[in-house]
């Protein structure tokens, strides 16, 4: 299996956020919100740092 | 509406917390470590247990599918940390070692990602097992 780097990041973020949401919060609505928050932070930070590295490499 | 005569909330932990502490309180911790999600099934949180099992087993399987490496020896400090992370997968790790799963030398970037997937799956499983233990002891509702 050779996923693209971005797809690998999305899979990683999805599964890690699921476990973070369940373990770090008490009620299902808070779990869902925290999981979504972690997912957005994971993927968002990857996009931001990717652009930073792209601009540094130019 | 009428309230119940006992006041569990005012006393801190509810009365059921005491009842929950009867028996072997470390069972969800150990079961959750050995089998991802099993700890939550034991404390009767099947949806959480299913989500945790799917997440951790998928991460482990994807890591192997990407030709990720299962750490086997502890030659240096980084290898030791890798073994510690992999051990968090419980029976999945021992099964993988016995079956010879995983690529040996990491030759591609994706294989390195796979190795990290396996390690992180183990670390997440430890967090989940501790969470199941907290549910068992009443520290978390």
N, CA and C atoms of all chains as a GROMACS GRO file, in nm:
protein
  597
    1UNK      N    1   0.085  -0.120   0.000
    1UNK     CA    2   0.000   0.000   0.000
    1UNK      C    3   0.089   0.124   0.000
    2UNK      N    4   0.063   0.213  -0.097
    2UNK     CA    5   0.142   0.336  -0.105
    2UNK      C    6   0.050   0.457  -0.117
    3UNK      N    7  -0.009   0.497  -0.006
    3UNK     CA    8  -0.096   0.615  -0.013
    3UNK      C    9  -0.012   0.741  -0.032
    4UNK      N   10  -0.077   0.846  -0.080
    4UNK     CA   11  -0.006   0.974  -0.087
    4UNK      C   12   0.022   1.022   0.054
    5UNK      N   13   0.117   1.111   0.066
    5UNK     CA   14   0.154   1.160   0.199
    5UNK      C   15   0.036   1.229   0.266
    6UNK      N   16  -0.039   1.304   0.187
    6UNK     CA   17  -0.152   1.376   0.246
    6UNK      C   18  -0.261   1.279   0.292
    7UNK      N   19  -0.286   1.175   0.211
    7UNK     CA   20  -0.388   1.077   0.251
    7UNK      C   21  -0.344   1.004   0.379
    8UNK      N   22  -0.213   0.976   0.388
    8UNK     CA   23  -0.162   0.912   0.511
    8UNK      C   24  -0.186   1.003   0.632
    9UNK      N   25  -0.166   1.132   0.612
    9UNK     CA   26  -0.189   1.228   0.721
    9UNK      C   27  -0.337   1.229   0.761
   10UNK      N   28  -0.424   1.228   0.661
   10UNK     CA   29  -0.568   1.231   0.690
   10UNK      C   30  -0.610   1.106   0.768
   11UNK      N   31  -0.559   0.990   0.727
   11UNK     CA   32  -0.591   0.866   0.800
   11UNK      C   33  -0.540   0.873   0.943
   12UNK      N   34  -0.416   0.916   0.958
   12UNK     CA   35  -0.355   0.929   1.091
   12UNK      C   36  -0.440   1.022   1.177
   13UNK      N   37  -0.476   1.138   1.122
   13UNK     CA   38  -0.554   1.237   1.197
   13UNK      C   39  -0.690   1.181   1.235
   14UNK      N   40  -0.752   1.108   1.144
   14UNK     CA   41  -0.885   1.053   1.170
   14UNK      C   42  -0.883   0.956   1.289
   15UNK      N   43  -0.790   0.862   1.286
   15UNK     CA   44  -0.787   0.762   1.392
   15UNK      C   45  -0.738   0.820   1.525
   16UNK      N   46  -0.636   0.902   1.519
   16UNK     CA   47  -0.584   0.962   1.643
   16UNK      C   48  -0.689   1.053   1.706
   17UNK      N   49  -0.760   1.130   1.624
   17UNK     CA   50  -0.863   1.221   1.677
   17UNK      C   51  -0.978   1.143   1.740
   18UNK      N   52  -1.012   1.030   1.680
   18UNK     CA   53  -1.119   0.947   1.737
   18UNK      C   54  -1.084   0.903   1.879
   19UNK      N   55  -0.962   0.853   1.895
   19UNK     CA   56  -0.921   0.806   2.028
   19UNK      C   57  -0.906   0.924   2.125
   20UNK      N   58  -0.849   1.034   2.078
   20UNK     CA   59  -0.837   1.152   2.165
   20UNK      C   60  -0.975   1.199   2.212
   21UNK      N   61  -1.070   1.206   2.119
   21UNK     CA   62  -1.203   1.254   2.155
   21UNK      C   63  -1.268   1.166   2.261
   22UNK      N   64  -1.257   1.035   2.244
   22UNK     CA   65  -1.321   0.942   2.338
   22UNK      C   66  -1.255   0.947   2.475
   23UNK      N   67  -1.123   0.957   2.476
   23UNK     CA   68  -1.052   0.944   2.603
   23UNK      C   69  -1.038   1.076   2.680
   24UNK      N   70  -1.047   1.187   2.611
   24UNK     CA   71  -1.020   1.315   2.678
   24UNK      C   72  -1.144   1.390   2.724
   25UNK      N   73  -1.261   1.344   2.682
   25UNK     CA   74  -1.384   1.412   2.721
   25UNK      C   75  -1.484   1.312   2.780
   26UNK      N   76  -1.585   1.367   2.852
   26UNK     CA   77  -1.676   1.279   2.927
   26UNK      C   78  -1.805   1.245   2.853
   27UNK      N   79  -1.860   1.340   2.781
   27UNK     CA   80  -1.991   1.317   2.719
   27UNK      C   81  -1.977   1.310   2.566
   28UNK      N   82  -2.065   1.233   2.501
   28UNK     CA   83  -2.053   1.217   2.355
   28UNK      C   84  -2.049   1.347   2.275
   29UNK      N   85  -2.133   1.448   2.304
   29UNK     CA   86  -2.121   1.573   2.224
   29UNK      C   87  -1.984   1.639   2.239
   30UNK      N   88  -1.931   1.638   2.364
   30UNK     CA   89  -1.799   1.698   2.386
   30UNK      C   90  -1.690   1.614   2.318
   31UNK      N   91  -1.709   1.481   2.321
   31UNK     CA   92  -1.612   1.393   2.255
   31UNK      C   93  -1.606   1.424   2.106
   32UNK      N   94  -1.725   1.436   2.045
   32UNK     CA   95  -1.731   1.462   1.901
   32UNK      C   96  -1.665   1.596   1.869
   33UNK      N   97  -1.698   1.697   1.950
   33UNK     CA   98  -1.643   1.831   1.925
   33UNK      C   99  -1.491   1.831   1.941
   34UNK      N  100  -1.442   1.766   2.045
   34UNK     CA  101  -1.297   1.764   2.068
   34UNK      C  102  -1.226   1.682   1.960
   35UNK      N  103  -1.290   1.571   1.917
   35UNK     CA  104  -1.231   1.491   1.809
   35UNK      C  105  -1.222   1.571   1.680
   36UNK      N  106  -1.329   1.644   1.648
   36UNK     CA  107  -1.328   1.727   1.527
   36UNK      C  108  -1.222   1.837   1.538
   37UNK      N  109  -1.211   1.894   1.658
   37UNK     CA  110  -1.110   1.998   1.682
   37UNK      C  111  -0.969   1.944   1.659
   38UNK      N  112  -0.942   1.826   1.715
   38UNK     CA  113  -0.809   1.764   1.696
   38UNK      C  114  -0.784   1.734   1.548
   39UNK      N  115  -0.886   1.683   1.480
   39UNK     CA  116  -0.870   1.649   1.338
   39UNK      C  117  -0.835   1.774   1.257
   40UNK      N  118  -0.908   1.881   1.282
   40UNK     CA  119  -0.881   2.006   1.208
   40UNK      C  120  -0.741   2.057   1.240
   41UNK      N  121  -0.700   2.048   1.367
   41UNK     CA  122  -0.566   2.093   1.404
   41UNK      C  123  -0.458   2.008   1.337
   42UNK      N  124  -0.478   1.876   1.337
   42UNK     CA  125  -0.381   1.786   1.273
   42UNK      C  126  -0.364   1.824   1.126
   43UNK      N  127  -0.476   1.823   1.053
   43UNK     CA  128  -0.469   1.844   0.908
   43UNK      C  129  -0.430   1.989   0.877
   44UNK      N  130  -0.486   2.083   0.952
   44UNK     CA  131  -0.454   2.224   0.929
   44UNK      C  132  -0.307   2.254   0.951
   45UNK      N  133  -0.251   2.199   1.058
   45UNK     CA  134  -0.109   2.226   1.085
   45UNK      C  135  -0.021   2.163   0.978
   46UNK      N  136  -0.062   2.047   0.926
   46UNK     CA  137   0.016   1.984   0.818
   46UNK      C  138   0.015   2.073   0.694
   47UNK      N  139  -0.101   2.128   0.660
   47UNK     CA  140  -0.110   2.215   0.542
   47UNK      C  141  -0.024   2.340   0.561
   48UNK      N  142  -0.033   2.400   0.679
   48UNK     CA  143   0.044   2.522   0.706
   48UNK      C  144   0.194   2.493   0.698
   49UNK      N  145   0.238   2.388   0.767
   49UNK     CA  146   0.382   2.359   0.768
   49UNK      C  147   0.431   2.313   0.630
   50UNK      N  148   0.344   2.250   0.554
   50UNK     CA  149   0.383   2.211   0.418
   50UNK      C  150   0.410   2.335   0.334
   51UNK      N  151   0.323   2.434   0.346
   51UNK     CA  152   0.346   2.558   0.271
   51UNK      C  153   0.472   2.629   0.320
   52UNK      N  154   0.494   2.628   0.450
   52UNK     CA  155   0.616   2.691   0.504
   52UNK      C  156   0.740   2.623   0.447
   53UNK      N  157   0.740   2.489   0.446
   53UNK     CA  158   0.857   2.418   0.393
   53UNK      C  159   0.872   2.442   0.243
   54UNK      N  160   0.759   2.451   0.173
   54UNK     CA  161   0.764   2.477   0.029
   54UNK      C  162   0.828   2.614   0.004
   55UNK      N  163   0.787   2.712   0.083
   55UNK     CA  164   0.842   2.847   0.062
   55UNK      C  165   0.988   2.856   0.104
   56UNK      N  166   1.027   2.782   0.208
   56UNK     CA  167   1.168   2.782   0.249
   56UNK      C  168   1.255   2.718   0.142
   57UNK      N  169   1.203   2.614   0.078
   57UNK     CA  170   1.283   2.540  -0.020
   57UNK      C  171   1.301   2.616  -0.150
   58UNK      N  172   1.222   2.719  -0.174
   58UNK     CA  173   1.232   2.793  -0.300
   58UNK      C  174   1.353   2.886  -0.301
   59UNK      N  175  -3.909   1.809   3.912
   59UNK     CA  176  -3.934   1.669   3.947
   59UNK      C  177  -3.873   1.638   4.084
   60UNK      N  178  -3.923   1.532   4.145
   60UNK     CA  179  -3.873   1.494   4.276
   60UNK      C  180  -3.731   1.438   4.265
   61UNK      N  181  -3.650   1.468   4.365
   61UNK     CA  182  -3.513   1.417   4.363
   61UNK      C  183  -3.504   1.292   4.449
   62UNK      N  184  -3.404   1.212   4.424
   62UNK     CA  185  -3.385   1.091   4.503
   62UNK      C  186  -3.333   1.128   4.641
   63UNK      N  187  -3.367   1.048   4.743
   63UNK     CA  188  -3.325   1.082   4.880
   63UNK      C  189  -3.174   1.083   4.899
   64UNK      N  190  -3.103   0.992   4.835
   64UNK     CA  191  -2.957   0.996   4.851
   64UNK      C  192  -2.899   1.105   4.763
   65UNK      N  193  -2.787   1.163   4.806
   65UNK     CA  194  -2.729   1.274   4.731
   65UNK      C  195  -2.590   1.235   4.684
   66UNK      N  196  -2.583   1.156   4.580
   66UNK     CA  197  -2.452   1.110   4.534
   66UNK      C  198  -2.365   1.222   4.479
   67UNK      N  199  -2.427   1.318   4.408
   67UNK     CA  200  -2.347   1.421   4.344
   67UNK      C  201  -2.279   1.511   4.446
   68UNK      N  202  -2.351   1.539   4.557
   68UNK     CA  203  -2.295   1.630   4.656
   68UNK      C  204  -2.178   1.567   4.729
   69UNK      N  205  -2.174   1.438   4.734
   69UNK     CA  206  -2.068   1.369   4.808
   69UNK      C  207  -1.945   1.344   4.722
   70UNK      N  208  -1.938   1.405   4.607
   70UNK     CA  209  -1.822   1.383   4.520
   70UNK      C  210  -1.851   1.269   4.426
   71UNK      N  211  -1.792   1.156   4.448
   71UNK     CA  212  -1.815   1.041   4.362
   71UNK      C  213  -1.947   0.975   4.397
   72UNK      N  214  -2.023   0.931   4.298
   72UNK     CA  215  -2.151   0.867   4.328
   72UNK      C  216  -2.132   0.735   4.399
   73UNK      N  217  -2.245   0.691   4.458
   73UNK     CA  218  -2.240   0.566   4.533
   73UNK      C  219  -2.200   0.449   4.444
   74UNK      N  220  -2.238   0.458   4.317
   74UNK     CA  221  -2.204   0.349   4.226
   74UNK      C  222  -2.053   0.339   4.208
   75UNK      N  223  -1.982   0.447   4.231
   75UNK     CA  224  -1.836   0.445   4.220
   75UNK      C  225  -1.776   0.344   4.317
   76UNK      N  226  -1.833   0.337   4.437
   76UNK     CA  227  -1.785   0.239   4.535
   76UNK      C  228  -1.814   0.097   4.486
   77UNK      N  229  -1.938   0.083   4.431
   77UNK     CA  230  -1.973  -0.050   4.383
   77UNK      C  231  -1.882  -0.091   4.268
   78UNK      N  232  -1.846   0.008   4.183
   78UNK     CA  233  -1.763  -0.025   4.068
   78UNK      C  234  -1.625  -0.072   4.111
   79UNK      N  235  -1.580  -0.028   4.228
   79UNK     CA  236  -1.446  -0.064   4.270
   79UNK      C  237  -1.437  -0.206   4.325
   80UNK      N  238  -1.551  -0.273   4.336
   80UNK     CA  239  -1.545  -0.412   4.381
   80UNK      C  240  -1.491  -0.497   4.268
   81UNK      N  241  -1.421  -0.603   4.306
   81UNK     CA  242  -1.364  -0.689   4.202
   81UNK      C  243  -1.226  -0.641   4.162
   82UNK      N  244  -1.179  -0.698   4.053
   82UNK     CA  245  -1.043  -0.668   4.007
   82UNK      C  246  -1.047  -0.542   3.921
   83UNK      N  247  -1.005  -0.429   3.978
   83UNK     CA  248  -1.021  -0.301   3.910
   83UNK      C  249  -0.924  -0.286   3.791
   84UNK      N  250  -0.821  -0.368   3.787
   84UNK     CA  251  -0.724  -0.354   3.679
   84UNK      C  252  -0.759  -0.438   3.556
   85UNK      N  253  -0.872  -0.511   3.563
   85UNK     CA  254  -0.911  -0.595   3.449
   85UNK      C  255  -0.932  -0.514   3.321
   86UNK      N  256  -1.007  -0.399   3.324
   86UNK     CA  257  -1.023  -0.321   3.201
   86UNK      C  258  -0.889  -0.268   3.147
   87UNK      N  259  -0.799  -0.234   3.238
   87UNK     CA  260  -0.667  -0.183   3.197
   87UNK      C  261  -0.589  -0.292   3.122
   88UNK      N  262  -0.585  -0.409   3.180
   88UNK     CA  263  -0.508  -0.519   3.119
   88UNK      C  264  -0.575  -0.568   2.991
   89UNK      N  265  -0.707  -0.586   2.998
   89UNK     CA  266  -0.780  -0.633   2.878
   89UNK      C  267  -0.772  -0.530   2.766
   90UNK      N  268  -0.783  -0.401   2.803
   90UNK     CA  269  -0.775  -0.296   2.703
   90UNK      C  270  -0.638  -0.288   2.639
   91UNK      N  271  -0.534  -0.320   2.716
   91UNK     CA  272  -0.400  -0.322   2.658
   91UNK      C  273  -0.384  -0.442   2.563
   92UNK      N  274  -0.428  -0.558   2.609
   92UNK     CA  275  -0.409  -0.678   2.528
   92UNK      C  276  -0.494  -0.675   2.400
   93UNK      N  277  -0.619  -0.634   2.413
   93UNK     CA  278  -0.710  -0.629   2.297
   93UNK      C  279  -0.768  -0.488   2.291
   94UNK      N  280  -0.734  -0.412   2.186
   94UNK     CA  281  -0.784  -0.273   2.178
   94UNK      C  282  -0.936  -0.266   2.188
   95UNK      N  283  -0.984  -0.182   2.279
   95UNK     CA  284  -1.128  -0.162   2.296
   95UNK      C  285  -1.193  -0.255   2.397
   96UNK      N  286  -1.123  -0.362   2.435
   96UNK     CA  287  -1.184  -0.460   2.525
   96UNK      C  288  -1.213  -0.400   2.663
   97UNK      N  289  -1.129  -0.310   2.707
   97UNK     CA  290  -1.150  -0.247   2.838
   97UNK      C  291  -1.282  -0.172   2.843
   98UNK      N  292  -1.316  -0.104   2.735
   98UNK     CA  293  -1.441  -0.029   2.732
   98UNK      C  294  -1.562  -0.123   2.723
   99UNK      N  295  -1.544  -0.236   2.656
   99UNK     CA  296  -1.654  -0.334   2.654
   99UNK      C  297  -1.678  -0.387   2.795
  100UNK      N  298  -1.572  -0.408   2.872
  100UNK     CA  299  -1.587  -0.460   3.008
  100UNK      C  300  -1.662  -0.361   3.097
  101UNK      N  301  -1.636  -0.232   3.077
  101UNK     CA  302  -1.707  -0.132   3.158
  101UNK      C  303  -1.838  -0.089   3.093
  102UNK      N  304  -1.883  -0.167   2.997
  102UNK     CA  305  -2.013  -0.149   2.930
  102UNK      C  306  -2.023  -0.017   2.856
  103UNK      N  307  -1.920   0.009   2.778
  103UNK     CA  308  -1.922   0.123   2.685
  103UNK      C  309  -1.892   0.067   2.546
  104UNK      N  310  -1.988  -0.008   2.488
  104UNK     CA  311  -1.955  -0.080   2.364
  104UNK      C  312  -1.929   0.010   2.244
  105UNK      N  313  -1.998   0.124   2.237
  105UNK     CA  314  -1.976   0.211   2.120
  105UNK      C  315  -1.835   0.269   2.126
  106UNK      N  316  -1.795   0.316   2.244
  106UNK     CA  317  -1.660   0.368   2.260
  106UNK      C  318  -1.557   0.258   2.231
  107UNK      N  319  -1.585   0.139   2.283
  107UNK     CA  320  -1.494   0.027   2.261
  107UNK      C  321  -1.480  -0.008   2.114
  108UNK      N  322  -1.593  -0.006   2.043
  108UNK     CA  323  -1.588  -0.037   1.899
  108UNK      C  324  -1.508   0.068   1.823
  109UNK      N  325  -1.534   0.195   1.854
  109UNK     CA  326  -1.461   0.302   1.784
  109UNK      C  327  -1.310   0.294   1.812
  110UNK      N  328  -1.276   0.265   1.937
  110UNK     CA  329  -1.134   0.253   1.973
  110UNK      C  330  -1.072   0.133   1.902
  111UNK      N  331  -1.143   0.020   1.904
  111UNK     CA  332  -1.090  -0.101   1.839
  111UNK      C  333  -1.069  -0.077   1.690
  112UNK      N  334  -1.168  -0.018   1.625
  112UNK     CA  335  -1.157   0.007   1.481
  112UNK      C  336  -1.039   0.101   1.454
  113UNK      N  337  -1.027   0.206   1.533
  113UNK     CA  338  -0.920   0.304   1.510
  113UNK      C  339  -0.782   0.242   1.528
  114UNK      N  340  -0.763   0.171   1.638
  114UNK     CA  341  -0.629   0.120   1.670
  114UNK      C  342  -0.592   0.003   1.580
  115UNK      N  343  -0.686  -0.087   1.558
  115UNK     CA  344  -0.654  -0.201   1.470
  115UNK      C  345  -0.632  -0.152   1.327
  116UNK      N  346  -0.710  -0.053   1.284
  116UNK     CA  347  -0.688   0.002   1.149
  116UNK      C  348  -0.552   0.067   1.137
  117UNK      N  349  -0.513   0.143   1.238
  117UNK     CA  350  -0.381   0.208   1.233
  117UNK      C  351  -0.270   0.104   1.228
  118UNK      N  352  -0.284   0.000   1.309
  118UNK     CA  353  -0.184  -0.107   1.312
  118UNK      C  354  -0.178  -0.176   1.176
  119UNK      N  355  -0.296  -0.210   1.120
  119UNK     CA  356  -0.301  -0.281   0.991
  119UNK      C  357  -0.249  -0.192   0.879
  120UNK      N  358  -0.285  -0.064   0.881
  120UNK     CA  359  -0.235   0.027   0.777
  120UNK      C  360  -0.083   0.042   0.787
  121UNK      N  361  -0.033   0.047   0.909
  121UNK     CA  362   0.112   0.054   0.927
  121UNK      C  363   0.182  -0.066   0.867
  122UNK      N  364   0.126  -0.184   0.889
  122UNK     CA  365   0.184  -0.304   0.829
  122UNK      C  366   0.170  -0.302   0.677
  123UNK      N  367   0.054  -0.256   0.628
  123UNK     CA  368   0.031  -0.251   0.484
  123UNK      C  369   0.127  -0.154   0.415
  124UNK      N  370   0.171  -0.054   0.487
  124UNK     CA  371   0.268   0.041   0.430
  124UNK      C  372   0.411  -0.009   0.445
  125UNK      N  373   0.427  -0.135   0.482
  125UNK     CA  374   0.560  -0.196   0.503
  125UNK      C  375   0.633  -0.135   0.622
  126UNK      N  376   0.554  -0.093   0.721
  126UNK     CA  377   0.615  -0.041   0.844
  126UNK      C  378   0.686  -0.151   0.919
  127UNK      N  379   0.780  -0.109   1.004
  127UNK     CA  380   0.863  -0.205   1.076
  127UNK      C  381   0.809  -0.228   1.217
  128UNK      N  382   0.809  -0.353   1.260
  128UNK     CA  383   0.781  -0.384   1.401
  128UNK      C  384   0.916  -0.388   1.472
  129UNK      N  385   0.934  -0.304   1.570
  129UNK     CA  386   1.062  -0.303   1.642
  129UNK      C  387   1.079  -0.435   1.717
  130UNK      N  388   1.196  -0.493   1.703
  130UNK     CA  389   1.219  -0.623   1.765
  130UNK      C  390   1.327  -0.619   1.873
  131UNK      N  391   1.433  -0.548   1.847
  131UNK     CA  392   1.543  -0.545   1.944
  131UNK      C  393   1.560  -0.406   2.001
  132UNK      N  394   1.629  -0.399   2.112
  132UNK     CA  395   1.654  -0.270   2.177
  132UNK      C  396   1.804  -0.242   2.171
  133UNK      N  397   1.852  -0.204   2.052
  133UNK     CA  398   1.995  -0.179   2.035
  133UNK      C  399   2.036  -0.043   2.090
  134UNK      N  400   1.952   0.057   2.067
  134UNK     CA  401   1.982   0.190   2.119
  134UNK      C  402   1.854   0.251   2.178
  135UNK      N  403   1.868   0.374   2.226
  135UNK     CA  404   1.756   0.435   2.299
  135UNK      C  405   1.633   0.454   2.210
  136UNK      N  406   1.654   0.489   2.082
  136UNK     CA  407   1.540   0.509   1.993
  136UNK      C  408   1.469   0.377   1.966
  137UNK      N  409   1.549   0.271   1.951
  137UNK     CA  410   1.488   0.139   1.931
  137UNK      C  411   1.410   0.098   2.055
  138UNK      N  412   1.464   0.128   2.172
  138UNK     CA  413   1.394   0.093   2.296
  138UNK      C  414   1.260   0.165   2.304
  139UNK      N  415   1.260   0.293   2.264
  139UNK     CA  416   1.134   0.368   2.266
  139UNK      C  417   1.036   0.311   2.164
  140UNK      N  418   1.090   0.269   2.051
  140UNK     CA  419   1.006   0.206   1.949
  140UNK      C  420   0.944   0.077   1.999
  141UNK      N  421   1.024  -0.004   2.067
  141UNK     CA  422   0.971  -0.129   2.124
  141UNK      C  423   0.863  -0.097   2.228
  142UNK      N  424   0.889   0.006   2.310
  142UNK     CA  425   0.790   0.042   2.413
  142UNK      C  426   0.659   0.085   2.348
  143UNK      N  427   0.668   0.164   2.242
  143UNK     CA  428   0.546   0.207   2.172
  143UNK      C  429   0.475   0.090   2.107
  144UNK      N  430   0.552   0.004   2.042
  144UNK     CA  431   0.491  -0.114   1.975
  144UNK      C  432   0.425  -0.207   2.076
  145UNK      N  433   0.487  -0.221   2.194
  145UNK     CA  434   0.430  -0.309   2.297
  145UNK      C  435   0.291  -0.264   2.340
  146UNK      N  436   0.262  -0.136   2.323
  146UNK     CA  437   0.129  -0.086   2.358
  146UNK      C  438   0.018  -0.152   2.279
  147UNK      N  439   0.052  -0.211   2.166
  147UNK     CA  440  -0.050  -0.279   2.085
  147UNK      C  441  -0.096  -0.411   2.145
  148UNK      N  442  -0.030  -0.455   2.251
  148UNK     CA  443  -0.073  -0.578   2.319
  148UNK      C  444  -0.057  -0.702   2.233
  149UNK      N  445  -0.164  -0.779   2.223
  149UNK     CA  446  -0.157  -0.906   2.150
  149UNK      C  447  -0.127  -0.886   2.002
  150UNK      N  448  -0.168  -0.772   1.946
  150UNK     CA  449  -0.139  -0.746   1.804
  150UNK      C  450   0.012  -0.747   1.780
  151UNK      N  451   0.087  -0.691   1.874
  151UNK     CA  452   0.232  -0.687   1.860
  151UNK      C  453   0.291  -0.828   1.867
  152UNK      N  454   0.248  -0.904   1.967
  152UNK     CA  455   0.302  -1.039   1.983
  152UNK      C  456   0.263  -1.127   1.864
  153UNK      N  457   0.140  -1.108   1.815
  153UNK     CA  458   0.096  -1.182   1.696
  153UNK      C  459   0.182  -1.144   1.576
  154UNK      N  460   0.207  -1.016   1.560
  154UNK     CA  461   0.290  -0.970   1.449
  154UNK      C  462   0.432  -1.022   1.457
  155UNK      N  463   0.486  -1.025   1.579
  155UNK     CA  464   0.622  -1.079   1.598
  155UNK      C  465   0.626  -1.228   1.565
  156UNK      N  466   0.524  -1.300   1.613
  156UNK     CA  467   0.520  -1.445   1.590
  156UNK      C  468   0.503  -1.477   1.442
  157UNK      N  469   0.423  -1.395   1.373
  157UNK     CA  470   0.395  -1.422   1.231
  157UNK      C  471   0.499  -1.359   1.139
  158UNK      N  472   0.589  -1.281   1.195
  158UNK     CA  473   0.692  -1.218   1.112
  158UNK      C  474   0.638  -1.107   1.024
  159UNK      N  475   0.535  -1.036   1.073
  159UNK     CA  476   0.477  -0.927   0.995
  159UNK      C  477   0.570  -0.806   0.997
  160UNK      N  478   0.547  -0.717   0.900
  160UNK     CA  479   0.621  -0.590   0.898
  160UNK      C  480   0.746  -0.599   0.812
  161UNK      N  481   0.775  -0.488   0.743
  161UNK     CA  482   0.898  -0.482   0.664
  161UNK      C  483   1.018  -0.471   0.756
  162UNK      N  484   1.129  -0.528   0.716
  162UNK     CA  485   1.246  -0.522   0.804
  162UNK      C  486   1.320  -0.388   0.796
  163UNK      N  487   1.392  -0.360   0.688
  163UNK     CA  488   1.452  -0.227   0.682
  163UNK      C  489   1.355  -0.127   0.618
  164UNK      N  490   1.347  -0.009   0.673
  164UNK     CA  491   1.260   0.094   0.617
  164UNK      C  492   1.330   0.155   0.498
  165UNK      N  493   1.272   0.137   0.378
  165UNK     CA  494   1.339   0.184   0.256
  165UNK      C  495   1.268   0.299   0.188
  166UNK      N  496   1.141   0.320   0.220
  166UNK     CA  497   1.067   0.430   0.156
  166UNK      C  498   1.008   0.520   0.264
  167UNK      N  499   0.969   0.640   0.220
  167UNK     CA  500   0.908   0.734   0.314
  167UNK      C  501   0.777   0.678   0.368
  168UNK      N  502   0.700   0.614   0.281
  168UNK     CA  503   0.571   0.559   0.325
  168UNK      C  504   0.593   0.449   0.428
  169UNK      N  505   0.700   0.370   0.411
  169UNK     CA  506   0.729   0.265   0.509
  169UNK      C  507   0.764   0.327   0.645
  170UNK      N  508   0.831   0.441   0.641
  170UNK     CA  509   0.861   0.510   0.767
  170UNK      C  510   0.731   0.559   0.831
  171UNK      N  511   0.640   0.609   0.749
  171UNK     CA  512   0.508   0.647   0.802
  171UNK      C  513   0.441   0.525   0.865
  172UNK      N  514   0.452   0.411   0.798
  172UNK     CA  515   0.391   0.289   0.849
  172UNK      C  516   0.445   0.253   0.986
  173UNK      N  517   0.577   0.266   1.001
  173UNK     CA  518   0.638   0.239   1.132
  173UNK      C  519   0.580   0.331   1.239
  174UNK      N  520   0.561   0.457   1.203
  174UNK     CA  521   0.505   0.553   1.299
  174UNK      C  522   0.358   0.521   1.329
  175UNK      N  523   0.286   0.476   1.229
  175UNK     CA  524   0.146   0.436   1.251
  175UNK      C  525   0.140   0.326   1.357
  176UNK      N  526   0.230   0.228   1.346
  176UNK     CA  527   0.227   0.116   1.440
  176UNK      C  528   0.261   0.164   1.582
  177UNK      N  529   0.363   0.248   1.593
  177UNK     CA  530   0.403   0.298   1.725
  177UNK      C  531   0.290   0.382   1.786
  178UNK      N  532   0.232   0.470   1.706
  178UNK     CA  533   0.126   0.558   1.759
  178UNK      C  534   0.002   0.477   1.794
  179UNK      N  535  -0.027   0.373   1.717
  179UNK     CA  536  -0.141   0.286   1.752
  179UNK      C  537  -0.120   0.227   1.892
  180UNK      N  538   0.004   0.187   1.921
  180UNK     CA  539   0.034   0.133   2.054
  180UNK      C  540   0.017   0.237   2.163
  181UNK      N  541   0.064   0.358   2.137
  181UNK     CA  542   0.053   0.463   2.238
  181UNK      C  543  -0.094   0.501   2.262
  182UNK      N  544  -0.170   0.508   2.153
  182UNK     CA  545  -0.313   0.539   2.167
  182UNK      C  546  -0.385   0.428   2.244
  183UNK      N  547  -0.341   0.305   2.221
  183UNK     CA  548  -0.405   0.193   2.293
  183UNK      C  549  -0.379   0.203   2.443
  184UNK      N  550  -0.260   0.249   2.479
  184UNK     CA  551  -0.231   0.267   2.623
  184UNK      C  552  -0.323   0.375   2.681
  185UNK      N  553  -0.339   0.485   2.608
  185UNK     CA  554  -0.429   0.592   2.655
  185UNK      C  555  -0.571   0.537   2.672
  186UNK      N  556  -0.615   0.458   2.575
  186UNK     CA  557  -0.751   0.402   2.581
  186UNK      C  558  -0.766   0.305   2.698
  187UNK      N  559  -0.661   0.225   2.724
  187UNK     CA  560  -0.667   0.130   2.835
  187UNK      C  561  -0.674   0.205   2.970
  188UNK      N  562  -0.598   0.312   2.981
  188UNK     CA  563  -0.602   0.393   3.105
  188UNK      C  564  -0.740   0.457   3.119
  189UNK      N  565  -0.798   0.499   3.008
  189UNK     CA  566  -0.932   0.558   3.012
  189UNK      C  567  -1.034   0.454   3.063
  190UNK      N  568  -1.022   0.331   3.014
  190UNK     CA  569  -1.112   0.224   3.061
  190UNK      C  570  -1.093   0.201   3.211
  191UNK      N  571  -0.968   0.207   3.257
  191UNK     CA  572  -0.941   0.191   3.401
  191UNK      C  573  -1.007   0.305   3.480
  192UNK      N  574  -0.998   0.426   3.428
  192UNK     CA  575  -1.061   0.540   3.496
  192UNK      C  576  -1.212   0.525   3.501
  193UNK      N  577  -1.270   0.471   3.395
  193UNK     CA  578  -1.414   0.445   3.396
  193UNK      C  579  -1.449   0.340   3.500
  194UNK      N  580  -1.363   0.240   3.513
  194UNK     CA  581  -1.385   0.131   3.608
  194UNK      C  582  -1.379   0.181   3.752
  195UNK      N  583  -1.284   0.269   3.780
  195UNK     CA  584  -1.268   0.317   3.918
  195UNK      C  585  -1.365   0.430   3.951
  196UNK      N  586  -1.435   0.482   3.850
  196UNK     CA  587  -1.528   0.592   3.875
  196UNK      C  588  -1.464   0.728   3.866
  197UNK      N  589  -1.336   0.733   3.827
  197UNK     CA  590  -1.270   0.864   3.815
  197UNK      C  591  -1.326   0.941   3.696
  198UNK      N  592  -1.377   0.866   3.598
  198UNK     CA  593  -1.439   0.930   3.481
  198UNK      C  594  -1.577   0.868   3.463
  199UNK      N  595  -1.672   0.951   3.421
  199UNK     CA  596  -1.809   0.898   3.405
  199UNK      C  597  -1.830   0.848   3.263
   0.00000   0.00000   0.00000
